[in-house]
């Protein structure tokens, strides 16, 4: 894990944040990111978009990350 690039770490952190948010939505019916970014609906769309792009990035780089 030491050899991960900065973009790998950013993608990993965003996917973890997204996963935790979905867990909270599933268990408690509470959208934490939505509530934190309530006044900035454009910003929340950007954050959700970045989480999705990060997940796609990790899907396509999983083999590379597994070797590291």
HELIX and SHEET records of a PDB file:
HELIX    1   1 UNK A    6  UNK A   28  1                                  23    
HELIX    2   2 UNK A   32  UNK A   36  1                                   5    
HELIX    3   3 UNK A   41  UNK A   67  1                                  27    
END                                                                             
